[in-house]
Amino acid sequence: MIKLKAVLALTLGCLLTLSVQAVEVRDHHKEVIGKDCKTCHDNGIKQFPSDQSCLQCHDVDDLAEQTARNEEDKWQNPHNNLHYGKELPCQECHGEHQPKQPMCNNCHTFKFDKHKQ
């Protein structure tokens, strides 16, 4: 019985180690994040990062400027839009480990060609 418990404990430990190591990190974040998950996961490893975590490196005003649209379509700016202004949570459109589609795609058909999922 002791051997069975030891084998189960080792197996569980190996599986947990493999699951942590198998997490994908986007190329544009690899230099910043490295292997320290807590760099972004300020609410705990199993929770989404807070917006404050993202804003340590990204400035919302710069993002809004970079994604600005022409005058006719200015309300379609994903970082400064008609519904949320600059207050839309980052995790609604961006996912580090799994690609996400912009939240706007739930209702709108316009495209964000340079969207970093």
C-alpha positions in Angstrom: 0.0 0.0 0.0 2.9 2.4 0.8 4.4 1.7 -2.6 1.2 2.4 -4.4 0.8 5.7 -2.6 4.4 6.6 -3.4 3.9 5.8 -7.1 0.7 7.8 -7.2 2.4 10.8 -5.6 5.3 10.6 -8.0 3.0 10.3 -11.0 0.9 13.3 -9.8 4.0 15.3 -9.2 5.3 14.6 -12.7 2.0 15.4 -14.3 1.8 18.8 -12.5 5.4 19.6 -13.6 4.6 18.7 -17.2 1.4 20.8 -17.2 3.3 23.9 -16.0 6.1 23.4 -18.5 3.7 22.9 -21.4 2.2 26.4 -21.3 2.8 28.4 -24.4 4.1 32.0 -24.2 3.7 34.4 -27.1 6.9 35.3 -28.9 6.4 39.0 -28.1 6.4 38.3 -24.4 9.1 35.7 -24.0 11.9 38.2 -23.2 9.8 40.0 -20.5 8.1 37.0 -18.9 10.9 34.4 -19.1 9.9 31.5 -16.9 8.5 33.5 -14.1 4.7 33.2 -14.3 4.2 35.6 -11.4 5.5 38.4 -13.6 2.0 38.6 -15.1 -0.1 36.4 -12.8 -0.3 38.8 -10.0 -3.6 37.4 -8.8 -2.2 33.9 -8.5 -1.1 31.3 -11.1 -4.6 29.9 -11.8 -6.2 33.4 -12.2 -6.2 35.8 -15.1 -3.6 38.6 -14.8 -5.1 41.9 -13.7 -5.2 44.8 -16.1 -2.6 46.5 -13.8 -0.2 43.6 -14.6 -0.6 44.3 -18.4 -0.3 48.1 -17.8 3.1 47.6 -16.2 4.5 47.3 -19.7 1.7 48.6 -22.0 0.3 52.1 -21.9 -3.4 52.3 -22.8 -3.0 55.8 -24.4 -0.1 54.5 -26.6 -2.3 51.4 -27.5 -5.2 53.7 -28.4 -3.0 55.8 -30.6 -1.5 52.8 -32.3 -4.9 51.3 -33.1 -6.6 54.6 -34.0 -8.9 54.4 -37.0 -9.9 57.1 -39.5 -12.4 59.8 -38.4 -15.3 57.9 -39.8 -14.5 54.7 -38.0 -12.8 56.2 -34.9 -15.4 54.5 -32.6 -14.0 51.1 -33.8 -10.7 51.6 -32.0 -10.4 48.5 -29.8 -8.4 50.4 -27.1 -10.7 53.5 -27.1 -14.2 52.5 -28.2 -17.8 53.7 -28.1 -18.9 51.1 -25.4 -16.0 51.0 -23.0 -13.7 53.9 -23.8 -10.3 52.8 -22.6 -11.7 50.7 -19.8 -12.2 47.3 -21.5 -10.4 44.6 -19.6 -7.4 43.3 -21.5 -8.4 39.7 -21.0 -11.6 40.2 -22.9 -9.6 40.3 -26.2 -6.1 39.0 -25.4 -5.0 35.6 -24.1 -1.4 34.7 -23.5 -1.7 31.0 -23.5 -4.7 30.4 -25.8 -5.6 32.7 -28.7 -8.8 34.8 -28.3 -10.9 36.7 -30.7 -11.8 40.3 -29.9 -14.9 40.7 -27.8 -16.3 43.1 -30.4 -16.6 40.1 -32.8 -19.5 38.8 -30.8 -21.7 41.6 -32.3 -19.7 43.5 -34.9 -18.2 42.3 -38.2 -15.3 44.8 -38.6 -11.8 43.2 -38.5 -8.7 43.9 -36.5 -6.1 42.8 -38.9 -3.2 43.3 -36.5 -4.9 41.8 -33.4 -2.4 40.1 -31.1 -4.5 37.3 -29.6 
